[in-house]
Amino acid sequence: MSGVWVFKGGVVRLVDGESSRKVLVHIPTNEVITSYEVLEHKLSALGWERYYDDPSLLQFHKQSTVHLISLPKDFKKFKSVHMYDIVVKNRNVFEVRDM
């Protein structure tokens, strides 16, 4: 069961999550990130390195910062909260768009 809980008119209801699907877009190429392989390639070009501290996560660290990007191992579990984390740590390079 996935979706978004909406409170309207004193009633809470679950709205289908498909209508609010998000995608991560690499702005310079206008490319939608469709896999972790594509994402890792884009992040590597920006100076991010794989971090192997937690085997249950896919993690990236940038030497010049204290930032750490932690993602679920399964790309199917890659949600908008993970996308926004990447956007905040890479301003003007990635953005989240409605599908």
Wavefront OBJ file of the C-alpha trace (Angstrom):
o trace
v 0.000 0.000 0.000
v 1.685 3.166 -1.177
v 0.499 6.676 -1.643
v 0.047 9.952 0.161
v -2.281 10.645 3.057
v -4.407 13.740 2.361
v -6.466 15.608 4.948
v -9.359 17.474 3.337
v -12.700 18.571 4.758
v -12.108 16.765 8.035
v -11.457 13.448 6.291
v -8.140 11.658 5.894
v -7.759 9.476 2.827
v -4.990 7.677 0.993
v -4.334 9.033 -2.505
v -2.732 6.706 -5.041
v 1.035 7.219 -5.099
v 1.277 6.738 -8.860
v -0.225 10.161 -9.505
v 2.601 11.806 -7.586
v 5.591 9.803 -8.869
v 8.827 11.722 -8.988
v 11.970 11.317 -11.060
v 15.506 12.569 -10.508
v 16.855 14.522 -13.479
v 20.466 15.402 -14.266
v 20.039 19.042 -15.352
v 23.079 19.487 -17.651
v 21.996 16.552 -19.865
v 18.259 16.608 -19.062
v 18.622 12.860 -18.420
v 16.265 10.995 -16.080
v 18.208 8.805 -13.659
v 16.917 5.287 -14.345
v 19.438 3.186 -12.401
v 22.111 3.352 -9.752
v 24.740 2.738 -12.439
v 23.714 5.962 -14.210
v 23.552 7.849 -10.904
v 26.971 6.594 -9.793
v 28.494 7.735 -13.098
v 27.008 11.247 -12.683
v 28.048 11.496 -9.023
v 31.579 10.260 -9.756
v 31.998 13.037 -12.318
v 31.131 15.499 -9.514
v 33.780 14.097 -7.137
v 31.602 11.696 -5.146
v 33.178 8.364 -4.161
v 31.564 5.090 -3.121
v 31.627 4.559 0.630
v 31.492 0.936 1.810
v 30.830 1.362 5.549
v 27.317 -0.177 5.571
v 26.716 -3.185 3.276
v 22.942 -2.721 3.449
v 23.157 0.714 1.785
v 24.641 2.278 -1.304
v 26.608 5.268 -0.027
v 28.598 8.107 -1.572
v 30.975 10.528 0.125
v 32.620 13.686 -1.192
v 36.150 14.260 0.141
v 35.825 18.055 0.371
v 32.643 17.906 2.486
v 31.068 16.122 5.428
v 28.153 15.046 3.229
v 27.139 11.426 2.875
v 24.456 10.214 0.486
v 22.817 6.993 1.693
v 20.483 5.079 -0.614
v 18.655 1.768 -0.338
v 20.449 -1.079 -2.187
v 17.358 -1.769 -4.290
v 16.656 0.954 -6.889
v 12.926 0.131 -6.628
v 13.062 1.578 -3.098
v 14.663 4.824 -4.330
v 12.071 7.404 -3.223
v 11.664 11.166 -3.454
v 13.273 11.690 -0.030
v 16.492 10.166 -1.442
v 16.183 12.274 -4.589
v 15.847 15.506 -2.616
v 18.882 14.549 -0.523
v 20.914 14.319 -3.752
v 19.497 17.626 -5.012
v 20.370 19.498 -1.806
v 23.936 18.165 -1.859
v 24.395 18.893 -5.585
v 22.639 22.183 -6.251
v 22.110 23.169 -9.887
v 23.086 19.677 -11.061
v 20.030 17.571 -10.210
v 16.346 18.326 -9.759
v 13.233 16.353 -8.883
v 10.355 16.490 -11.351
v 6.873 15.030 -11.539
v 6.765 12.047 -13.822
l 1 2 3 4 5 6 7 8 9 10 11 12 13 14 15 16 17 18 19 20 21 22 23 24 25 26 27 28 29 30 31 32 33 34 35 36 37 38 39 40 41 42 43 44 45 46 47 48 49 50 51 52 53 54 55 56 57 58 59 60 61 62 63 64 65 66 67 68 69 70 71 72 73 74 75 76 77 78 79 80 81 82 83 84 85 86 87 88 89 90 91 92 93 94 95 96 97 98 99
